[in-house]
Amino acid sequence: MESQLHTVNLSLGFQKPLLIDLNLNLPEKTLICLIGRNGSGKSTLLRTLSGMKKPLAGNVFLDGKKMSEMSEKEIAKRLSIVLTDPVKVPYMTVEDLVMFGRYPYLGGQINKTPEDAIIVSSAIHDVGIEHLKTRQLTTLSDGERQKAILARSIAQQTDFIILDEPAAFLDFPSKIELMRLLKKLVIKHSKAILLSTHDIEMSIAISDRIWLIDNHRNIITGTPEELINNNTIADTFYVPSVFFKQTIRYYKSVY
């Protein structure tokens, strides 16, 4: 049976709903980009899907079980989330941060085992930051810090990774490097990754599927090619003289 995160008639928001009656599916071995205009509800959706925020109605299911009936530790063993909040704890090293990914598996004594050390070392290797493992987080660049946070999620050994604007503060080369790494995780480790982004071209280039929040607060899903060909992306992000059909080949070659 494949791992799966899905929603049934999910509505979310605050006093008033932002998005209603969502029936979404995040299967394994898939990279999905969530796009939409500012204020459309992207971050609220990610927090609701991860269990950090209660829905107004409906349910989120994780491998057939209601997330609302799962403990925090159960969820943390299946799903990890990376937020945009900066991690700059004084004196904490990269290796310390990545070890935090093992906390759902540690006993009450918080004793780290040799197996935990191997998993942490492997996660650091996967993102290519072995040379940074003893560096303090406060000394890292934005790109280096983002890789360390991603390594923490890998060490958590979840099937699902949710990221809120992971490339928001990165320069273009660092952004490309991070997105290639996420694609590698999907292929090599069979992860299901959902990330929000304002970078439309990047989402077209790297995603297997796109979740697009349109201007009527509907979520339209499909492959990048489908949403380009039916003009869904163009209608949502209308800018004169920008033609997504002409940019897709270039960005796919870059990424």
C-alpha positions as a Markdown table, in Angstrom:
| # | Residue | x | y | z |
|---|---|---|---|---|
| 1 | Met | 0.0 | 0.0 | 0.0 |
| 2 | Glu | 1.4 | 3.4 | -1.0 |
| 3 | Ser | 1.9 | 6.1 | 1.6 |
| 4 | Gln | -0.6 | 8.9 | 1.2 |
| 5 | Leu | -1.7 | 12.2 | 2.7 |
| 6 | His | -5.2 | 13.3 | 1.6 |
| 7 | Thr | -8.0 | 15.6 | 2.7 |
| 8 | Val | -11.8 | 15.1 | 2.7 |
| 9 | Asn | -14.0 | 18.2 | 2.5 |
| 10 | Leu | -11.4 | 20.2 | 4.3 |
| 11 | Ser | -12.1 | 23.9 | 5.1 |
| 12 | Leu | -9.5 | 26.1 | 6.7 |
| 13 | Gly | -8.9 | 29.6 | 7.8 |
| 14 | Phe | -9.4 | 31.7 | 10.9 |
| 15 | Gln | -12.8 | 33.2 | 11.9 |
| 16 | Lys | -13.8 | 33.0 | 8.3 |
| 17 | Pro | -12.7 | 30.3 | 5.9 |
| 18 | Leu | -10.0 | 31.0 | 3.4 |
| 19 | Leu | -10.4 | 27.7 | 1.5 |
| 20 | Ile | -13.4 | 25.3 | 1.6 |
| 21 | Asp | -14.3 | 21.7 | 0.7 |
| 22 | Leu | -10.8 | 20.7 | -0.4 |
| 23 | Asn | -10.3 | 17.1 | -1.5 |
| 24 | Leu | -6.5 | 16.9 | -2.2 |
| 25 | Asn | -4.1 | 14.0 | -2.5 |
| 26 | Leu | -0.3 | 13.9 | -1.9 |
| 27 | Pro | 0.9 | 10.5 | -3.0 |
| 28 | Glu | 4.4 | 9.1 | -2.4 |
| 29 | Lys | 7.3 | 9.7 | -4.8 |
| 30 | Thr | 5.8 | 13.1 | -5.9 |
| 31 | Leu | 6.9 | 16.7 | -5.8 |
| 32 | Ile | 4.1 | 19.2 | -5.7 |
| 33 | Cys | 4.4 | 22.9 | -5.8 |
| 34 | Leu | 1.7 | 25.0 | -4.2 |
| 35 | Ile | 1.3 | 28.4 | -5.9 |
| 36 | Gly | -1.1 | 31.4 | -5.6 |
| 37 | Arg | -1.1 | 35.1 | -5.0 |
| 38 | Asn | -0.2 | 36.7 | -1.7 |
| 39 | Gly | -2.8 | 36.1 | 1.0 |
| 40 | Ser | -4.5 | 33.3 | -0.9 |
| 41 | Gly | -4.0 | 30.9 | 2.0 |
| 42 | Lys | -0.9 | 28.9 | 1.1 |
| 43 | Ser | 0.8 | 29.0 | 4.5 |
| 44 | Thr | -2.5 | 28.3 | 6.3 |
| 45 | Leu | -3.0 | 25.3 | 4.1 |
| 46 | Leu | 0.4 | 23.9 | 4.8 |
| 47 | Arg | 0.0 | 24.4 | 8.6 |
| 48 | Thr | -3.4 | 22.7 | 8.5 |
| 49 | Leu | -2.0 | 19.7 | 6.4 |
| 50 | Ser | 0.8 | 19.3 | 8.9 |
| 51 | Gly | -1.4 | 19.3 | 12.0 |
| 52 | Met | -0.1 | 22.6 | 13.3 |
| 53 | Lys | -3.5 | 24.3 | 12.8 |
| 54 | Lys | -7.0 | 22.8 | 13.3 |
| 55 | Pro | -9.3 | 22.8 | 10.3 |
| 56 | Leu | -12.6 | 24.6 | 10.4 |
| 57 | Ala | -14.3 | 21.5 | 8.9 |
| 58 | Gly | -13.4 | 18.2 | 7.3 |
| 59 | Asn | -10.3 | 16.0 | 7.9 |
| 60 | Val | -6.7 | 15.4 | 6.9 |
| 61 | Phe | -5.9 | 11.7 | 6.6 |
| 62 | Leu | -2.4 | 10.2 | 6.9 |
| 63 | Asp | -2.2 | 6.7 | 5.5 |
| 64 | Gly | -5.9 | 6.3 | 6.1 |
| 65 | Lys | -5.9 | 7.6 | 9.7 |
| 66 | Lys | -7.4 | 10.9 | 10.8 |
| 67 | Met | -4.6 | 13.2 | 11.7 |
| 68 | Ser | -6.8 | 14.7 | 14.5 |
| 69 | Glu | -6.7 | 11.2 | 16.2 |
| 70 | Met | -2.9 | 10.8 | 16.0 |
| 71 | Ser | -0.4 | 11.9 | 18.6 |
| 72 | Glu | 2.2 | 14.5 | 17.9 |
| 73 | Lys | 4.9 | 11.8 | 18.0 |
| 74 | Glu | 2.9 | 9.6 | 15.5 |
| 75 | Ile | 2.6 | 12.6 | 13.1 |
| 76 | Ala | 6.3 | 13.5 | 13.5 |
| 77 | Lys | 7.3 | 10.0 | 12.5 |
| 78 | Arg | 5.3 | 10.3 | 9.3 |
| 79 | Leu | 5.5 | 14.0 | 8.3 |
| 80 | Ser | 8.1 | 16.8 | 8.8 |
| 81 | Ile | 7.6 | 20.5 | 8.1 |
| 82 | Val | 10.1 | 23.2 | 7.3 |
| 83 | Leu | 8.9 | 26.8 | 7.9 |
| 84 | Thr | 10.3 | 30.1 | 6.8 |
| 85 | Asp | 11.1 | 31.1 | 10.4 |
| 86 | Pro | 14.9 | 31.5 | 10.7 |
| 87 | Val | 16.8 | 29.1 | 13.0 |
| 88 | Lys | 19.6 | 31.0 | 14.6 |
| 89 | Val | 20.1 | 29.5 | 18.1 |
| 90 | Pro | 23.4 | 30.6 | 19.6 |
| 91 | Tyr | 26.1 | 28.0 | 19.9 |
| 92 | Met | 24.0 | 25.3 | 18.1 |
| 93 | Thr | 25.9 | 23.5 | 15.5 |
| 94 | Val | 24.7 | 22.0 | 12.2 |
| 95 | Glu | 25.0 | 18.5 | 13.6 |
| 96 | Asp | 23.0 | 19.5 | 16.7 |
| 97 | Leu | 20.2 | 20.9 | 14.5 |
| 98 | Val | 20.1 | 17.7 | 12.4 |
| 99 | Met | 20.0 | 15.6 | 15.5 |
| 100 | Phe | 16.7 | 17.3 | 16.4 |
| 101 | Gly | 15.2 | 15.3 | 13.6 |
| 102 | Arg | 15.7 | 12.1 | 15.7 |
| 103 | Tyr | 13.7 | 13.4 | 18.7 |
| 104 | Pro | 10.4 | 11.5 | 17.7 |
| 105 | Tyr | 12.4 | 8.3 | 18.0 |
| 106 | Leu | 14.3 | 9.0 | 21.2 |
| 107 | Gly | 13.2 | 7.6 | 24.6 |
| 108 | Gly | 12.4 | 9.6 | 27.7 |
| 109 | Gln | 16.1 | 9.8 | 28.6 |
| 110 | Ile | 16.8 | 11.4 | 25.2 |
| 111 | Asn | 19.7 | 9.1 | 24.7 |
| 112 | Lys | 21.1 | 9.2 | 21.2 |
| 113 | Thr | 22.1 | 5.7 | 19.9 |
| 114 | Pro | 24.8 | 4.8 | 17.4 |
| 115 | Glu | 22.0 | 4.3 | 14.9 |
| 116 | Asp | 20.8 | 7.9 | 15.4 |
| 117 | Ala | 24.4 | 9.1 | 14.7 |
| 118 | Ile | 24.6 | 7.1 | 11.5 |
| 119 | Ile | 21.2 | 8.5 | 10.3 |
| 120 | Val | 22.3 | 12.1 | 11.1 |
| 121 | Ser | 25.6 | 11.6 | 9.3 |
| 122 | Ser | 23.8 | 10.2 | 6.3 |
| 123 | Ala | 21.3 | 13.1 | 6.2 |
| 124 | Ile | 24.2 | 15.6 | 6.3 |
| 125 | His | 25.9 | 13.7 | 3.5 |
| 126 | Asp | 22.7 | 13.7 | 1.4 |
| 127 | Val | 22.6 | 17.5 | 1.3 |
| 128 | Gly | 26.3 | 17.9 | 0.9 |
| 129 | Ile | 27.2 | 19.8 | 4.0 |
| 130 | Glu | 29.7 | 17.5 | 5.7 |
| 131 | His | 32.2 | 20.4 | 5.9 |
| 132 | Leu | 29.7 | 22.4 | 7.9 |
| 133 | Lys | 28.6 | 19.9 | 10.6 |
| 134 | Thr | 30.6 | 21.6 | 13.4 |
| 135 | Arg | 29.8 | 25.1 | 12.3 |
| 136 | Gln | 27.4 | 27.2 | 14.4 |
| 137 | Leu | 24.1 | 28.1 | 12.8 |
| 138 | Thr | 24.7 | 31.8 | 13.3 |
| 139 | Thr | 27.8 | 31.6 | 11.0 |
| 140 | Leu | 26.0 | 30.1 | 8.1 |
| 141 | Ser | 24.7 | 31.8 | 4.9 |
| 142 | Asp | 21.0 | 31.6 | 4.1 |
| 143 | Gly | 21.6 | 28.8 | 1.6 |
| 144 | Glu | 23.8 | 26.8 | 4.0 |
| 145 | Arg | 21.2 | 27.2 | 6.8 |
| 146 | Gln | 18.4 | 26.0 | 4.6 |
| 147 | Lys | 20.3 | 22.9 | 3.7 |
| 148 | Ala | 20.9 | 22.2 | 7.4 |
| 149 | Ile | 17.2 | 22.5 | 8.1 |
| 150 | Leu | 16.4 | 20.2 | 5.2 |
| 151 | Ala | 19.0 | 17.7 | 6.6 |
| 152 | Arg | 17.1 | 17.8 | 9.9 |
| 153 | Ser | 13.9 | 16.8 | 8.0 |
| 154 | Ile | 15.7 | 13.9 | 6.2 |
| 155 | Ala | 17.0 | 12.7 | 9.6 |
| 156 | Gln | 13.4 | 12.6 | 10.8 |
| 157 | Gln | 12.9 | 9.8 | 8.3 |
| 158 | Thr | 9.3 | 10.8 | 7.3 |
| 159 | Asp | 7.6 | 9.9 | 4.1 |
| 160 | Phe | 6.2 | 13.4 | 3.7 |
| 161 | Ile | 8.0 | 16.7 | 3.8 |
| 162 | Ile | 6.2 | 20.0 | 3.7 |
| 163 | Leu | 8.1 | 23.2 | 3.1 |
| 164 | Asp | 6.8 | 26.8 | 3.3 |
| 165 | Glu | 8.8 | 29.0 | 0.8 |
| 166 | Pro | 12.1 | 27.1 | 1.2 |
| 167 | Ala | 13.9 | 29.2 | -1.4 |
| 168 | Ala | 12.5 | 32.6 | -0.3 |
| 169 | Phe | 15.8 | 34.1 | 0.9 |
| 170 | Leu | 18.2 | 32.3 | -1.5 |
| 171 | Asp | 20.0 | 33.7 | -4.5 |
| 172 | Phe | 19.4 | 32.1 | -7.9 |
| 173 | Pro | 22.3 | 29.5 | -7.9 |
| 174 | Ser | 21.4 | 28.4 | -4.3 |
| 175 | Lys | 17.8 | 28.2 | -5.3 |
| 176 | Ile | 18.6 | 25.9 | -8.2 |
| 177 | Glu | 20.8 | 23.7 | -6.0 |
| 178 | Leu | 18.1 | 23.4 | -3.3 |
| 179 | Met | 15.4 | 22.4 | -5.8 |
| 180 | Arg | 17.6 | 19.9 | -7.5 |
| 181 | Leu | 18.2 | 18.4 | -4.0 |
| 182 | Leu | 14.5 | 18.2 | -3.3 |
| 183 | Lys | 13.9 | 16.4 | -6.7 |
| 184 | Lys | 16.7 | 14.0 | -5.8 |
| 185 | Leu | 15.0 | 13.2 | -2.4 |
| 186 | Val | 11.8 | 12.3 | -4.3 |
| 187 | Ile | 13.6 | 10.0 | -6.7 |
| 188 | Lys | 16.2 | 8.5 | -4.4 |
| 189 | His | 14.3 | 8.2 | -1.1 |
| 190 | Ser | 10.7 | 8.0 | -2.5 |
| 191 | Lys | 9.6 | 11.1 | -0.5 |
| 192 | Ala | 6.4 | 13.0 | -1.1 |
| 193 | Ile | 7.3 | 16.7 | -1.0 |
| 194 | Leu | 4.8 | 19.6 | -1.0 |
| 195 | Leu | 6.3 | 23.1 | -1.1 |
| 196 | Ser | 4.8 | 26.6 | -1.4 |
| 197 | Thr | 6.6 | 29.1 | -3.6 |
| 198 | His | 6.1 | 32.4 | -5.3 |
| 199 | Asp | 8.4 | 31.4 | -8.1 |
| 200 | Ile | 6.1 | 30.3 | -10.9 |
| 201 | Glu | 8.8 | 29.4 | -13.3 |
| 202 | Met | 10.5 | 27.2 | -10.8 |
| 203 | Ser | 7.3 | 25.4 | -10.0 |
| 204 | Ile | 6.8 | 24.7 | -13.7 |
| 205 | Ala | 10.4 | 23.4 | -14.0 |
| 206 | Ile | 10.6 | 21.0 | -11.0 |
| 207 | Ser | 7.2 | 19.8 | -10.0 |
| 208 | Asp | 5.5 | 16.6 | -10.9 |
| 209 | Arg | 2.1 | 18.3 | -10.2 |
| 210 | Ile | 1.0 | 21.8 | -9.2 |
| 211 | Trp | -1.7 | 22.9 | -6.7 |
| 212 | Leu | -2.8 | 26.3 | -7.8 |
| 213 | Ile | -5.0 | 28.6 | -5.7 |
| 214 | Asp | -6.8 | 30.7 | -8.3 |
| 215 | Asn | -8.3 | 34.1 | -7.8 |
| 216 | His | -11.6 | 32.6 | -6.7 |
| 217 | Arg | -9.9 | 30.6 | -3.9 |
| 218 | Asn | -10.4 | 27.3 | -5.7 |
| 219 | Ile | -7.5 | 24.8 | -5.8 |
| 220 | Ile | -6.8 | 23.5 | -9.3 |
| 221 | Thr | -4.5 | 20.6 | -9.6 |
| 222 | Gly | -2.6 | 19.2 | -12.6 |
| 223 | Thr | 0.7 | 18.8 | -14.2 |
| 224 | Pro | 2.6 | 22.0 | -15.2 |
| 225 | Glu | 1.9 | 21.3 | -18.8 |
| 226 | Glu | -1.9 | 20.9 | -18.2 |
| 227 | Leu | -2.2 | 24.1 | -16.2 |
| 228 | Ile | -0.2 | 26.0 | -18.9 |
| 229 | Asn | -2.1 | 24.6 | -21.8 |
| 230 | Asn | -5.5 | 25.4 | -20.2 |
| 231 | Asn | -4.4 | 28.9 | -19.3 |
| 232 | Thr | -5.0 | 28.4 | -15.6 |
| 233 | Ile | -1.6 | 29.8 | -14.6 |
| 234 | Ala | -1.8 | 32.6 | -17.1 |
| 235 | Asp | -5.3 | 33.6 | -15.9 |
| 236 | Thr | -4.2 | 33.6 | -12.2 |
| 237 | Phe | -0.9 | 35.4 | -12.7 |
| 238 | Tyr | -1.8 | 37.7 | -15.6 |
| 239 | Val | 1.0 | 39.9 | -16.6 |
| 240 | Pro | 1.1 | 41.5 | -20.1 |
| 241 | Ser | 3.7 | 40.1 | -22.4 |
| 242 | Val | 4.5 | 37.1 | -20.3 |
| 243 | Phe | 3.9 | 33.8 | -22.0 |
| 244 | Phe | 4.4 | 30.7 | -19.9 |
| 245 | Lys | 4.4 | 28.4 | -22.9 |
| 246 | Gln | 7.6 | 30.0 | -24.1 |
| 247 | Thr | 9.4 | 29.8 | -20.7 |
| 248 | Ile | 8.7 | 26.2 | -19.7 |
| 249 | Arg | 11.4 | 24.7 | -22.0 |
| 250 | Tyr | 14.1 | 27.1 | -20.8 |
| 251 | Tyr | 13.4 | 26.6 | -17.0 |
| 252 | Lys | 13.2 | 22.9 | -17.3 |
| 253 | Ser | 16.6 | 22.9 | -18.9 |
| 254 | Val | 18.0 | 25.1 | -16.2 |
| 255 | Tyr | 16.7 | 22.9 | -13.4 |
